[in-house]
Amino acid sequence: MMATMSGIDIPEGASTRAGLYVHVPFCSSICPYCDFAVTLAGEARRAQWERALLDEAVMYADCGFDFDTVYFGGGTPSALKIDRLTRVVGGLREKLQIDPEAQVFIEVNPEDVSPETARAWRDLGFSSVSVGVQALNDVSLGILGRRHTAEQARRSVESLLEAGFDTVSIDLIFGLPGQARSDWEGQLREGVGLGVQHLSCYQLTFHEGTVFGKRREAGLMTEMGEAPQAELFAITHEVLGTRGFEGYEVSNFALPGHRSTHNLKYWTGAPYLGLGPGAHSFDGVCKRWWNRSKVRLWQRDIDQGRRPVEGEESLTDKQRALETLMLGMRTADGVDLAWLEKRFQTDVIGPNADTLRDLEARGLISRRADRIAPTPAGMAVADALSRAFRIEGD
Ligand code: SF4
């Protein structure tokens, strides 16, 4: 018995417990550092998105996956009116096989949160919420071009905690130009003090084509150097670690029982389906595809009865093995190399024996039997760490 997914047969026995990602491409203003597929649009365009999204879901109705996580990301899902969100959630549950007990996540911005909206999202079945706090002082928020104040951010977290979500998470950004160690440390302490169960801490990136990217090119802004960035990263692990938060992924910290089950799917090779402009999907075996990112083109394809796929690729076993290894080097759980060899019929330990010894000697990985995992020092250089490995013939 095989299930068909986007023209690909999923072998019997492959996991069909999948994650569903829904991209909401709308924001109330565009932040100067943001390179996501987002747009400013009024209610008419949002209504078109709603219809097209549900039509896209119909195109995957027989995909064979049953979803045990659903994630509304963006963009700004909280910028959708409650009645629209209600119709989208209901429509997806009707058209796709979503476990009634699925964990359902939503990203929200502080300016959209009130005790009433928080309760409405909770009543709609969202179990976890992630707030785009970004900074807990108004100077940093001003630099980041955010519309909310630090006080609004604090109040939004309070309302969400009161509404009774299983997990309330906050996003914080570090590495702002000239940011002092004490400033970041203070924000981390305050973030924890708000009573949240999860934090995502991202390093500010100057993406090409964004306002920040252009300012950097024009010499008007300077990116923080590698050494101070590494220091702020180390402080993050230290401050959160001593307060019981496990750094289970490079940017993610959770109290026990509050890891993001949806994001874990991306890092562990589980299948996921992305709906909406620019959303990515993976069949859990070897095939990956991604949607058109321009809302207009994404919608045109759907209106013409086509899946709005912009590109796809098939990965070989060796590529999958290398990718699993690279993703594993971003997580505290790491990777079991013996399992990896068996799963992908690929020699991993042999060609990397010297690298493994060297990384262990430098304190960047820890090794217990065949399982390797990055140490906090290794996580600080996760990208370089994952590039250190090779798989013959990849
Ligand atoms: S709110 Fe988030 S998604 Fe929207 S522009 Fe700002 S950073 Fe980008």
Residues whose N, C-alpha, C, O or C-beta is under 5 A from the ligand:
A	BS01	SF4	C27 S29 I30 C31 C34 F36 V38 G74 G75
